[in-house]
């Protein structure tokens, strides 16, 4: 069993064969899903490297463990104590290499309709060679000329691309909320436990959202300052209440029987996270009390250590990987917008209720499988591709820019060198606050669209 498995893994790394696990007890995997998971692993690996580079202890550990560290840095032209190989500039360069890698494949895979062509074979195989190319792209960014100008310009490109990815992330979140509710609601008819699961999940989501709202109301407002915080807390909280009531209103229930409180629970919790993220990105406000300037509306625990920004970065990275994995695991990428559409006066498409509903449909059947020493691979793209290759790589390209901005917490360069953590940035604040409203408007549109355009949804 070991030899066939090793041969299959070699064919996967250096040929066009699909990758699979060596353990044949693993459930069968579709070729389309396996390919997307492999690209997600590349994405995860580079992101972990970026996180390590941002660690303040990395430079100290390198200095202590590598002999002749300072002399080596001088010979490599890496700056004093190899500052260009760690920190914010290094993250920008590594993410530039990853972005170039996915941008190339986005262009390379345009208009691929099935997996039998040579371009599709490159997309679905040759993983070792592609890993070498990815590593070369990331390493080559450190040798670009005029790096000061490059880093300054690349930040603005990264900010724009990160915002575009944020919009895609919002669409995936709304789709996930609809699909979650539809899938679990389909099981209520034959097992009342699904109703209990829906109720528990909904209660948990709203409890967390209300708790976050109260927390920000207590610690991010002040009687003498932080007027914007008070205004936006009231606006965002009211909008979350409005969409929740709209989701269970009779007119919406008539057109969308599966609409409930689970979806607005997901949206409300995400909006509260974005609001918290926006508040942590604001410039600090000072109030004079007893003749002393006091910073107000800051994170109450270890505010000097910028704990709020650490939480925002951590949660943002987790949400990012959640969206990436969701897009990889769902087998309906070409039909992903179906979760945002409903048919008027008709029942939703039947789908088996299950906890792990993101792992594709069990009803899909394909005749061709690869059986060998390892996991079986189902070739599900012989006749047509399941998802758009070019769009998939474009999302990862934008995701690379979003990782760059998220991991560095949207830092900026002063004289082309990172001096300190941003005390605050109004541009980042407004971007994140606008994202709250875009998310709410997008979800609201999925509710009212059948009433506004009834003929289109009847079709």
C-alpha positions as CSV (number, residue, x, y, z in Angstrom):
1,X,0.0,0.0,0.0
2,X,2.9,2.3,0.8
3,X,4.5,2.2,-2.6
4,X,1.3,3.0,-4.7
5,X,0.6,5.8,-2.3
6,X,4.1,7.3,-2.7
7,X,3.8,7.0,-6.5
8,X,0.5,8.8,-6.4
9,X,1.9,11.6,-4.2
10,X,4.9,11.9,-6.6
11,X,2.5,12.2,-9.5
12,X,0.6,14.8,-7.6
13,X,3.6,16.9,-6.9
14,X,5.3,16.7,-10.3
15,X,2.4,15.8,-12.6
16,X,-1.2,16.6,-13.3
17,X,-2.7,14.0,-11.0
18,X,-5.0,15.2,-8.2
19,X,-3.7,15.2,-4.6
20,X,-5.1,12.9,-1.9
21,X,-4.3,11.7,1.5
22,X,-2.3,8.5,1.9
23,X,-4.9,7.0,4.3
24,X,-7.5,5.0,2.3
25,X,-9.9,5.2,5.2
26,X,-10.5,8.9,4.5
27,X,-13.7,9.6,2.7
28,X,-13.5,10.3,-1.0
29,X,-12.6,13.8,-2.1
30,X,-13.6,15.6,-5.2
31,X,-10.8,16.9,-7.5
32,X,-12.2,20.4,-7.4
33,X,-12.3,20.4,-3.6
34,X,-8.8,19.0,-3.3
35,X,-7.4,21.6,-5.6
36,X,-8.9,24.5,-3.7
37,X,-7.7,23.0,-0.3
38,X,-4.2,22.8,-1.6
39,X,-4.2,26.5,-2.7
40,X,-5.7,27.3,0.7
41,X,-2.8,25.5,2.4
42,X,-0.3,27.6,0.3
43,X,-2.2,30.7,1.4
44,X,-2.2,29.6,5.1
45,X,1.5,28.8,5.0
46,X,2.5,32.2,3.7
47,X,0.2,33.9,6.2
48,X,1.8,32.0,9.1
49,X,5.2,33.2,7.9
50,X,3.9,36.8,7.8
51,X,2.6,36.4,11.4
52,X,6.0,35.1,12.5
53,X,7.7,38.0,10.8
54,X,5.6,40.4,12.8
55,X,6.5,38.8,16.1
56,X,8.7,41.3,18.1
57,X,10.8,38.4,19.4
58,X,11.8,37.0,16.0
59,X,14.6,39.5,15.5
60,X,16.0,38.9,19.0
61,X,15.9,35.1,18.6
62,X,17.7,35.4,15.2
63,X,20.3,37.6,16.7
64,X,21.0,35.2,19.6
65,X,20.9,32.0,17.6
66,X,22.7,32.9,14.4
67,X,26.5,33.3,14.7
68,X,28.0,36.5,13.2
69,X,24.4,37.8,12.8
70,X,25.3,41.5,12.3
71,X,28.1,40.8,9.8
72,X,25.8,38.5,7.8
73,X,23.1,41.1,7.6
74,X,25.6,43.6,6.3
75,X,26.9,41.3,3.6
76,X,23.2,40.6,2.6
77,X,22.5,44.3,2.5
78,X,19.5,43.5,4.8
79,X,20.0,46.6,7.0
80,X,21.0,46.8,10.6
81,X,20.2,43.5,12.3
82,X,18.4,42.4,9.2
83,X,15.5,44.7,9.7
84,X,14.4,44.3,6.1
85,X,13.9,40.5,6.7
86,X,11.5,40.9,9.6
87,X,8.8,43.3,10.6
88,X,6.4,45.3,8.4
89,X,8.5,45.7,5.3
90,X,9.1,42.0,5.2
91,X,5.4,41.2,5.4
92,X,4.7,43.7,2.6
93,X,7.3,42.0,0.4
94,X,6.2,38.4,1.1
95,X,2.6,39.3,0.5
96,X,3.6,41.0,-2.8
97,X,5.1,37.7,-3.9
98,X,2.0,35.7,-3.0
99,X,-0.2,38.3,-4.7
100,X,1.9,38.0,-7.9
101,X,1.6,34.2,-7.7
102,X,-2.2,34.3,-7.6
103,X,-2.5,37.1,-10.0
104,X,-0.5,35.2,-12.6
105,X,-2.8,32.1,-12.2
106,X,-5.9,34.3,-12.4
107,X,-4.7,35.5,-15.8
108,X,-3.4,32.1,-16.8
109,X,-6.7,30.3,-16.1
110,X,-9.1,32.7,-17.8
111,X,-11.9,30.9,-19.8
112,X,-11.0,27.3,-18.8
113,X,-14.2,25.3,-19.2
114,X,-13.1,21.8,-18.3
115,X,-10.2,20.0,-16.6
116,X,-8.9,18.2,-19.6
117,X,-6.7,20.9,-21.1
118,X,-3.1,21.6,-20.4
119,X,-3.8,24.9,-18.5
120,X,-6.3,23.1,-16.3
121,X,-3.7,20.4,-15.6
122,X,-1.3,23.0,-14.4
123,X,-4.0,24.5,-12.2
124,X,-4.9,21.1,-10.7
125,X,-1.5,19.5,-10.4
126,X,2.3,20.1,-10.3
127,X,2.1,21.2,-6.7
128,X,5.8,20.9,-5.9
129,X,6.7,23.1,-8.9
130,X,4.1,25.6,-8.0
131,X,5.4,25.7,-4.4
132,X,8.9,26.5,-5.8
133,X,7.4,29.3,-7.9
134,X,5.5,30.7,-4.9
135,X,8.7,30.6,-2.8
136,X,10.7,32.3,-5.6
137,X,8.1,35.1,-5.9
138,X,8.2,35.8,-2.2
139,X,12.0,35.7,-2.1
140,X,12.3,37.8,-5.2
141,X,10.4,40.7,-3.7
142,X,13.3,41.3,-1.3
143,X,15.5,42.1,-4.3
144,X,13.2,44.7,-6.0
145,X,14.9,48.0,-6.8
146,X,13.8,51.3,-5.2
147,X,12.2,49.5,-2.3
148,X,11.3,52.7,-0.5
149,X,9.1,53.8,-3.3
150,X,7.8,50.3,-3.8
151,X,6.7,49.9,-0.2
152,X,5.0,53.3,-0.1
153,X,3.0,52.6,-3.3
154,X,2.3,49.0,-2.4
155,X,0.6,50.1,0.8
156,X,-2.0,52.1,-1.2
157,X,-2.6,49.2,-3.6
158,X,-2.9,46.8,-0.6
159,X,-5.4,49.1,1.1
160,X,-7.6,49.2,-2.0
161,X,-7.4,45.5,-2.7
162,X,-8.0,44.7,1.0
163,X,-11.2,46.8,0.9
164,X,-12.4,45.0,-2.2
165,X,-11.7,41.6,-0.5
166,X,-13.7,42.9,2.5
167,X,-16.7,43.3,0.3
168,X,-16.3,39.8,-1.1
169,X,-16.0,38.6,2.5
170,X,-19.3,40.3,3.3
171,X,-21.0,38.5,0.4
172,X,-19.6,35.1,1.6
173,X,-20.8,35.9,5.1
174,X,-24.4,36.7,3.9
175,X,-24.4,33.6,1.7
176,X,-23.2,31.4,4.7
177,X,-25.9,32.8,6.9
178,X,-28.7,32.0,4.4
179,X,-27.3,28.6,3.6
180,X,-26.9,27.7,7.3
181,X,-30.5,28.7,8.1
182,X,-31.9,26.9,5.0
183,X,-30.0,23.7,5.7
184,X,-30.9,23.4,9.3
185,X,-34.5,24.5,8.7
186,X,-34.9,21.6,6.3
187,X,-34.4,19.1,9.1
188,X,-37.1,20.5,11.4
189,X,-39.8,18.5,9.5
190,X,-38.5,15.1,10.5
191,X,-36.5,15.9,13.7
192,X,-37.5,18.6,16.2
193,X,-33.9,18.6,17.5
194,X,-33.0,20.7,14.5
195,X,-35.4,23.3,15.8
196,X,-33.6,23.3,19.2
197,X,-30.3,23.6,17.4
198,X,-31.5,26.6,15.5
199,X,-32.9,28.2,18.6
200,X,-29.7,27.6,20.6
201,X,-27.5,29.0,17.8
202,X,-29.7,32.0,17.3
203,X,-29.8,32.8,21.0
204,X,-26.0,32.5,21.3
205,X,-25.4,34.8,18.3
206,X,-27.7,37.5,19.6
207,X,-26.3,37.2,23.1
208,X,-22.8,37.8,21.9
209,X,-23.9,40.7,19.7
210,X,-25.8,42.4,22.6
211,X,-22.9,41.7,24.9
212,X,-20.5,43.4,22.5
213,X,-22.9,46.3,22.1
214,X,-23.1,46.8,25.9
215,X,-19.3,46.4,26.2
216,X,-18.6,49.1,23.7
217,X,-21.3,51.3,25.2
218,X,-19.6,51.1,28.6
219,X,-15.9,51.3,27.7
220,X,-15.9,53.1,24.3
221,X,-18.1,56.1,25.2
222,X,-17.6,59.0,27.6
223,X,-19.9,61.7,28.9
224,X,-17.5,64.5,27.7
225,X,-16.1,63.0,24.5
226,X,-16.4,60.2,21.9
227,X,-19.5,61.6,20.2
228,X,-18.9,59.6,17.1
229,X,-18.8,56.4,19.1
230,X,-22.1,57.1,20.7
231,X,-23.7,58.0,17.3
232,X,-22.5,55.0,15.5
233,X,-23.3,52.6,18.3
234,X,-26.8,53.8,18.2
235,X,-27.0,53.7,14.4
236,X,-25.5,50.2,14.0
237,X,-27.5,48.8,16.9
238,X,-30.7,50.2,15.5
239,X,-29.9,48.8,12.0
240,X,-29.3,45.4,13.4
241,X,-32.7,45.5,15.2
242,X,-34.4,46.7,12.0
243,X,-33.0,43.8,9.9
244,X,-33.9,41.3,12.6
245,X,-37.5,42.5,12.7
246,X,-37.6,42.6,8.9
247,X,-36.4,39.0,8.6
248,X,-39.4,37.7,10.6
249,X,-42.0,40.2,9.2
250,X,-45.1,38.5,7.6
251,X,-44.3,40.0,4.1
252,X,-40.8,38.5,4.1
253,X,-42.0,35.2,5.6
254,X,-44.6,34.9,2.8
255,X,-41.9,35.1,0.1
256,X,-39.1,33.4,2.1
257,X,-40.4,30.7,4.5
258,X,-36.9,29.9,5.6
259,X,-36.1,33.4,6.6
260,X,-35.6,33.6,10.4
261,X,-33.5,35.1,13.2
262,X,-30.4,33.0,12.5
263,X,-29.3,35.1,9.6
264,X,-29.6,38.5,11.3
265,X,-27.9,37.0,14.3
266,X,-24.8,36.2,12.2
267,X,-24.9,39.6,10.5
268,X,-25.4,41.5,13.8
269,X,-22.5,39.8,15.5
270,X,-20.2,40.5,12.5
271,X,-21.4,44.2,12.5
272,X,-20.5,44.4,16.1
273,X,-17.0,43.1,15.4
274,X,-16.6,45.6,12.6
275,X,-17.8,48.4,14.9
276,X,-15.3,47.4,17.6
277,X,-12.6,47.2,14.9
278,X,-13.4,50.7,13.7
279,X,-13.3,52.1,17.3
280,X,-9.9,50.6,17.9
281,X,-8.6,52.2,14.7
282,X,-9.7,55.7,15.6
283,X,-7.2,58.4,16.8
284,X,-7.1,58.6,20.5
285,X,-9.2,61.3,22.2
286,X,-8.0,63.3,25.2
287,X,-10.0,65.0,27.9
288,X,-8.6,67.4,30.5
289,X,-9.6,66.3,34.0
290,X,-8.1,67.9,37.1
291,X,-5.6,69.7,34.9
292,X,-4.3,66.4,33.4
293,X,-4.9,65.2,29.8
294,X,-6.5,61.8,30.1
295,X,-7.1,59.3,27.2
296,X,-10.7,58.3,27.0
297,X,-12.7,55.6,25.1
298,X,-9.9,53.0,25.1
299,X,-9.7,49.3,25.6
300,X,-10.0,48.8,29.4
301,X,-7.6,45.9,29.7
302,X,-3.9,46.7,29.2
303,X,-4.7,49.6,26.9
304,X,-1.0,50.5,26.8
305,X,-0.2,47.2,25.1
306,X,-2.8,47.9,22.3
307,X,-4.8,44.8,23.3
308,X,-7.8,45.9,21.2
309,X,-5.7,46.0,18.0
310,X,-4.4,42.5,18.9
311,X,-7.9,41.2,19.3
312,X,-9.0,42.9,16.0
313,X,-6.1,41.4,14.1
314,X,-6.6,37.9,15.6
315,X,-10.4,37.8,15.0
316,X,-9.9,39.3,11.5
317,X,-7.4,36.6,10.6
318,X,-9.7,33.9,11.9
319,X,-12.7,35.3,9.9
320,X,-10.4,35.5,6.8
321,X,-9.5,31.8,7.0
322,X,-13.1,30.9,7.7
323,X,-14.1,32.6,4.5
324,X,-11.3,31.0,2.6
325,X,-12.1,27.5,3.9
326,X,-15.8,28.0,3.3
327,X,-15.2,28.9,-0.4
328,X,-12.9,25.9,-0.7
329,X,-15.3,23.4,0.9
330,X,-18.5,24.4,-0.8
331,X,-19.0,22.5,-4.0
332,X,-21.3,25.0,-5.6
333,X,-18.9,27.9,-6.3
334,X,-20.5,28.7,-9.7
335,X,-23.9,28.5,-8.0
336,X,-22.9,30.3,-4.8
337,X,-25.2,33.2,-5.6
338,X,-28.1,30.9,-5.4
339,X,-28.0,31.2,-1.6
340,X,-28.7,34.9,-2.1
341,X,-31.8,34.2,-4.3
342,X,-35.2,32.9,-3.4
343,X,-38.0,31.7,-5.7
344,X,-41.3,33.4,-5.0
345,X,-44.1,31.1,-3.8
346,X,-41.9,28.1,-4.0
347,X,-40.1,25.8,-1.6
348,X,-36.3,26.1,-1.3
349,X,-34.2,23.5,-3.0
350,X,-34.1,20.3,-0.9
351,X,-30.9,19.7,0.9
352,X,-30.1,17.2,3.5
353,X,-29.9,18.8,7.0
354,X,-26.5,18.2,8.7
355,X,-24.2,20.0,11.0
356,X,-21.2,20.1,8.5
357,X,-23.3,21.4,5.6
358,X,-20.2,23.1,4.0
359,X,-18.7,19.9,2.9
360,X,-20.7,19.6,-0.3
361,X,-23.7,17.7,-1.3
362,X,-24.0,14.0,-0.7
363,X,-26.3,13.6,-3.6
364,X,-23.6,14.3,-6.2
365,X,-22.6,11.1,-8.0
366,X,-19.7,10.6,-10.4
367,X,-18.7,7.4,-12.1
368,X,-15.0,8.0,-12.4
369,X,-12.9,7.5,-9.3
370,X,-9.2,6.9,-8.6
371,X,-8.7,3.9,-6.3
372,X,-5.3,3.1,-5.1
373,X,-3.1,3.0,-2.0
374,X,-4.7,6.2,-0.6
375,X,-7.8,8.3,-0.6
376,X,-10.2,8.0,-3.5
377,X,-10.4,11.0,-5.7
378,X,-13.6,11.8,-7.7
379,X,-12.9,13.6,-10.9
380,X,-16.0,15.8,-11.0
381,X,-14.8,18.3,-13.8
382,X,-14.5,16.1,-16.8
383,X,-17.4,17.7,-18.6
384,X,-17.3,21.2,-17.1
385,X,-15.6,23.0,-14.3
386,X,-17.4,23.3,-11.0
387,X,-16.0,26.7,-10.2
388,X,-14.4,29.6,-12.1
389,X,-10.6,29.1,-11.9
390,X,-9.9,32.7,-12.7
391,X,-12.3,34.1,-10.2
392,X,-11.0,31.7,-7.5
393,X,-7.4,33.0,-8.0
394,X,-8.6,36.6,-8.1
395,X,-10.2,36.2,-4.7
396,X,-6.9,34.8,-3.3
397,X,-5.0,37.7,-5.0
398,X,-7.2,40.1,-3.1
399,X,-7.0,38.0,0.0
400,X,-3.2,38.3,-0.1
401,X,-3.6,42.1,0.0
402,X,-6.1,41.8,2.9
403,X,-3.7,39.6,4.8
404,X,-0.9,42.2,4.3
405,X,-3.1,44.9,5.7
406,X,-4.6,42.9,8.5
407,X,-1.4,41.3,9.8
408,X,0.3,44.7,9.9
409,X,-2.9,46.3,11.4
410,X,-3.0,48.8,8.6
411,X,0.3,50.4,9.4
412,X,1.8,53.2,7.4
413,X,5.3,54.2,6.6
414,X,6.9,57.4,7.9
415,X,10.0,58.3,5.8
416,X,9.7,54.8,4.4
417,X,10.3,53.2,7.8
418,X,7.9,51.9,10.4
419,X,8.3,54.2,13.4
420,X,5.5,53.1,15.7
421,X,2.0,51.7,15.9
422,X,-0.6,54.0,14.5
423,X,-2.3,56.0,17.2
424,X,-5.2,56.0,14.9
425,X,-6.3,56.5,11.3
426,X,-9.5,58.1,10.2
427,X,-9.3,56.5,6.8
428,X,-9.2,53.0,8.4
429,X,-12.0,54.0,10.7
430,X,-14.3,55.0,7.9
431,X,-13.4,52.0,5.8
432,X,-14.5,49.6,8.6
433,X,-17.5,51.6,9.5
434,X,-18.6,51.7,5.9
435,X,-18.2,47.9,5.8
436,X,-20.8,47.6,8.6
437,X,-23.3,49.5,6.5
438,X,-22.5,47.6,3.3
439,X,-23.0,44.3,5.1
440,X,-26.4,45.4,6.5
441,X,-27.5,46.8,3.1
442,X,-26.4,43.6,1.3
443,X,-28.4,41.4,3.7
444,X,-31.4,43.7,3.6
445,X,-31.4,43.5,-0.2
446,X,-31.5,39.7,0.0
447,X,-34.7,40.1,2.0
448,X,-36.5,42.7,0.0
449,X,-35.3,41.8,-3.5
450,X,-38.2,39.4,-4.2
451,X,-40.7,42.2,-3.5
452,X,-38.8,44.8,-5.6
453,X,-38.1,42.4,-8.6
454,X,-40.8,39.8,-8.4
455,X,-40.7,38.7,-12.0
456,X,-37.0,38.1,-11.9
457,X,-37.3,35.8,-8.9
458,X,-40.3,34.0,-10.4
459,X,-38.1,33.1,-13.3
